[in-house]
């Protein structure tokens, strides 16, 4: 991960940080983003001391597996670039 990415600044030729969980999992939320409603979205992702990946994503308090899978991919990619 670059110093800019870890600081949350603009990185290269785009306007979002490559380590941002929402930006990198936004494809899972296309239905919610297109709707004219309010949604509470919770994103949680971690890697434990043994390198095991875990992710939880909920929309309005309900499990949202598509978001959790993309969050796991974000963690895997961050692990490869560190």
Protein Blocks (a to p, Z undefined) as FASTA:
>chain_A
ZZklmnopaehjbfbdfklmklmmmmmmmmmmmpccdcdddddddddfkopacddddeeh
iacfklmmmmmmmmmmmmmmZZ
